[in-house]
């Protein structure tokens, strides 16, 4: 077996993915011949190798980049620097991309200059690929793998759905921490979101027993706080489109507090957000009694029932109002997400959203606004980036002048524009790297 240095490009935006991937390698057989290293933005790859594996001599360098669409320009920059450094040092380098954007657009990602793309969940596929590379054997059977050969895209079948209980939610050996992922799979299929495309429509959940086990490991490792991650935390354990069992959630949070102590367990706040119709008095009461957070975050996305139906949200604006009142009645503060500039909006839809924002802000809710960004693999991938209209911008600026949090819509709008321009240039230029 050749010894491999797997260098994971680590950024603020992908640190959770890096921790999960590292944990998957730690519990696999390939850990015996793979040294996982971490590259910081702007740092040469050699720093990562020397920091993590100073006494080993890797016979192959694998650069792994996990990224979402907003980070495409950053990923291209990392790839460009890595190729130059590898060429200067004579390193045998294999470049690998994965995560939401490469999974949705493997051909475009390969055109950026990556050698390989892993589509979908990678806890099983990444160790399998590393095993083939270390052995020098063909990798044509690795699930989800994509590559170019003789000018043609080769694409293996998607990997099977991962059993979350089979893998750690972080990387204890490498000291890479992350919020504990509660669930994968989303039955709702919102037209703007990649979650159902990436992880399937059938919900899968990490069990209470494994969550408690890993919480004990994390605490023994010196972690001070325990946070959770989910697209819909208040549906944990549900096998359909229903809400979580309050008794089961009570057990999880009580055990978490036993391990970490009161004031160090966070649930229902970012990044364990919820759908508004699942924000029930029973579940919020459990969170208020055990968790340290004083906020509950959930998505509205629009105040227009017409747009909510068009994007397949599965709830109406009244569900958002009810959720906000439930949270406030429990003595907590709602944080409500909106996406501005959704495709198909007209002025009446925008005014409905503005009216709901005003109403929620008047109740004391925190409004987080985002600008729509088209994502590969979704039904809205071909739509243009969203623009926040002048009237909505004036409302948000007024709320901000009153000291209210309004989210980072300007940042998101700029990211969407830059990414769209980058991808257009890539498509028309036939690729940016050899």
MOFENKA-V821646 format. One record per residue. N is the residue number from 1. RES is the residue in one letter. BURIAL is + if it has 24 or more other ideal C-beta (glycine too) atoms within 12 Angstrom, else -. Layout:
[[N/RES/BURIAL] [N/RES/BURIAL]]
//
This chain:
[[1/X/-] [2/X/+] [3/X/+] [4/X/+] [5/X/+] [6/X/+] [7/X/+] [8/X/+] [9/X/+] [10/X/+] [11/X/+] [12/X/-] [13/X/+] [14/X/+] [15/X/+] [16/X/+] [17/X/+] [18/X/+] [19/X/+] [20/X/+] [21/X/+] [22/X/+] [23/X/+] [24/X/+] [25/X/+] [26/X/+] [27/X/+] [28/X/+] [29/X/-] [30/X/+] [31/X/+] [32/X/-] [33/X/+] [34/X/+] [35/X/+] [36/X/+] [37/X/+] [38/X/+] [39/X/+] [40/X/-] [41/X/-] [42/X/-] [43/X/-] [44/X/-] [45/X/+] [46/X/+] [47/X/-] [48/X/+] [49/X/+] [50/X/-] [51/X/-] [52/X/+] [53/X/+] [54/X/-] [55/X/-] [56/X/-] [57/X/-] [58/X/+] [59/X/-] [60/X/+] [61/X/+] [62/X/+] [63/X/+] [64/X/+] [65/X/+] [66/X/+] [67/X/+] [68/X/+] [69/X/+] [70/X/+] [71/X/+] [72/X/+] [73/X/+] [74/X/+] [75/X/+] [76/X/+] [77/X/+] [78/X/+] [79/X/+] [80/X/+] [81/X/+] [82/X/+] [83/X/+] [84/X/-] [85/X/+] [86/X/+] [87/X/-] [88/X/-] [89/X/-] [90/X/-] [91/X/+] [92/X/-] [93/X/+] [94/X/+] [95/X/+] [96/X/+] [97/X/+] [98/X/+] [99/X/+] [100/X/+] [101/X/+] [102/X/+] [103/X/+] [104/X/+] [105/X/+] [106/X/+] [107/X/+] [108/X/+] [109/X/+] [110/X/+] [111/X/+] [112/X/+] [113/X/+] [114/X/+] [115/X/+] [116/X/+] [117/X/+] [118/X/+] [119/X/+] [120/X/+] [121/X/+] [122/X/+] [123/X/+] [124/X/+] [125/X/+] [126/X/+] [127/X/+] [128/X/+] [129/X/+] [130/X/+] [131/X/+] [132/X/+] [133/X/+] [134/X/+] [135/X/-] [136/X/-] [137/X/-] [138/X/-] [139/X/+] [140/X/-] [141/X/-] [142/X/+] [143/X/+] [144/X/+] [145/X/+] [146/X/+] [147/X/+] [148/X/-] [149/X/-] [150/X/-] [151/X/-] [152/X/-] [153/X/-] [154/X/+] [155/X/+] [156/X/+] [157/X/-] [158/X/+] [159/X/+] [160/X/-] [161/X/+] [162/X/+] [163/X/-] [164/X/+] [165/X/+] [166/X/-] [167/X/+] [168/X/+] [169/X/+] [170/X/+] [171/X/+] [172/X/+] [173/X/-] [174/X/+] [175/X/-] [176/X/+] [177/X/+] [178/X/+] [179/X/+] [180/X/+] [181/X/+] [182/X/+] [183/X/+] [184/X/+] [185/X/+] [186/X/+] [187/X/+] [188/X/+] [189/X/+] [190/X/+] [191/X/+] [192/X/+] [193/X/+] [194/X/+] [195/X/+] [196/X/+] [197/X/+] [198/X/+] [199/X/+] [200/X/-] [201/X/-] [202/X/-] [203/X/+] [204/X/+] [205/X/+] [206/X/+] [207/X/-] [208/X/+] [209/X/-] [210/X/+] [211/X/+] [212/X/+] [213/X/-] [214/X/+] [215/X/+] [216/X/-] [217/X/+] [218/X/+] [219/X/+] [220/X/-] [221/X/-] [222/X/-] [223/X/+] [224/X/-] [225/X/+] [226/X/+] [227/X/+] [228/X/+] [229/X/+] [230/X/+] [231/X/+] [232/X/+] [233/X/+] [234/X/+] [235/X/+] [236/X/+] [237/X/+] [238/X/+] [239/X/-] [240/X/-] [241/X/-] [242/X/-] [243/X/+] [244/X/+] [245/X/-] [246/X/+] [247/X/-] [248/X/+] [249/X/+] [250/X/+] [251/X/-] [252/X/+] [253/X/+] [254/X/+] [255/X/+] [256/X/+] [257/X/+] [258/X/-] [259/X/+] [260/X/+] [261/X/-] [262/X/-] [263/X/-] [264/X/+] [265/X/+] [266/X/+] [267/X/+] [268/X/+] [269/X/+] [270/X/+] [271/X/+] [272/X/+] [273/X/+] [274/X/+] [275/X/+] [276/X/+] [277/X/+] [278/X/+] [279/X/+] [280/X/+] [281/X/-] [282/X/-] [283/X/+] [284/X/+] [285/X/+] [286/X/+] [287/X/+] [288/X/+] [289/X/-] [290/X/+] [291/X/+] [292/X/+] [293/X/+] [294/X/-] [295/X/+] [296/X/+] [297/X/+] [298/X/+] [299/X/+] [300/X/+] [301/X/+] [302/X/+] [303/X/+] [304/X/+] [305/X/+] [306/X/-] [307/X/+] [308/X/+] [309/X/-] [310/X/+] [311/X/+] [312/X/+] [313/X/+] [314/X/+] [315/X/+] [316/X/+] [317/X/+] [318/X/-] [319/X/+] [320/X/+] [321/X/+] [322/X/+] [323/X/+] [324/X/+] [325/X/+] [326/X/+] [327/X/+] [328/X/+] [329/X/-] [330/X/+] [331/X/-] [332/X/+] [333/X/+] [334/X/+] [335/X/+] [336/X/+] [337/X/+] [338/X/+] [339/X/+] [340/X/+] [341/X/+] [342/X/+] [343/X/+] [344/X/+] [345/X/+] [346/X/-] [347/X/-] [348/X/-] [349/X/+] [350/X/+] [351/X/-] [352/X/+] [353/X/+] [354/X/+] [355/X/+] [356/X/+] [357/X/+] [358/X/+] [359/X/+] [360/X/+] [361/X/+] [362/X/-] [363/X/+] [364/X/-] [365/X/+] [366/X/+] [367/X/+] [368/X/+] [369/X/+] [370/X/+] [371/X/+] [372/X/+] [373/X/+] [374/X/+] [375/X/+] [376/X/+] [377/X/+] [378/X/+] [379/X/-] [380/X/+] [381/X/+] [382/X/-] [383/X/+] [384/X/-] [385/X/+] [386/X/+] [387/X/+] [388/X/+] [389/X/+] [390/X/-] [391/X/-] [392/X/+] [393/X/-] [394/X/-] [395/X/+] [396/X/+] [397/X/-] [398/X/-] [399/X/+] [400/X/-] [401/X/-] [402/X/-] [403/X/-] [404/X/+] [405/X/+] [406/X/+] [407/X/+] [408/X/-] [409/X/+] [410/X/-] [411/X/-] [412/X/+] [413/X/+] [414/X/-] [415/X/+] [416/X/+] [417/X/+] [418/X/+] [419/X/+] [420/X/+] [421/X/-] [422/X/+] [423/X/+] [424/X/-] [425/X/-] [426/X/+] [427/X/-] [428/X/-] [429/X/-] [430/X/-] [431/X/-] [432/X/+] [433/X/+] [434/X/-]]
//
